[in-house]
């Protein structure tokens, strides 16, 4: 419930997310954030729902980019529900 850090980033780096998979154990509303900046709107999930995001050909190089150096990637959950998954990312000093 509330903010949980998915990826902790050093103060001189910025995250660049290439792929992300999330699986929700129960029904929950969530959003992804770069520290306090929303990267998505609120996304509603049902129990067992899976989300798979990846960069498409001719798309931008990354799905999500940290709003500022040192920002962590955060998931904000609207309920106390287990959300698991994995991500592929780069950390760059840009």
Secondary structure by P-SEA (a helix, b strand, c coil): ccccccccccccbbbbbcbbbbbbcccccccccccccccccbbbbcccbbbbbbbcccccccccccccccccbbbbbccbbbbbbccccccccc
